[in-house]
Amino acid sequence: MKVLVIGSGGREHALVWKLAQSPGTAVFAAPGNPGMAGVAVCLPVAGAGPAQLLAVAEAIVQAALGREESRGAHFRMDFPRRADVARHSVVRRGELRFVE
């Protein structure tokens, strides 16, 4: 499972620290702080507000739901096999399409 924690304060640090102890969990923090960097991947999001971060998260979810294959860390129970064709997800204002 991948988890994104938004913030850089003490409460967020406690969440990141505890989530990082769960096996099979990749933890990301945006923007994070130096203390979080030891247990999570800190993403530089200077200037991005909650609305922009939410838009990016929604685009990632839409792209993952649209895939009909398992690739990398994205495993789908309904499509367990990986396709040999390299495809990229493109999400543009509610429209999802794939390009090869």
Summary of the structure (lengths in Angstrom):
residues: 100
radius of gyration: 15.6
end to end distance: 26.8
largest distance: 44.2
contacts: 225
relative contact order: 0.13
helix: 30%
strand: 26%
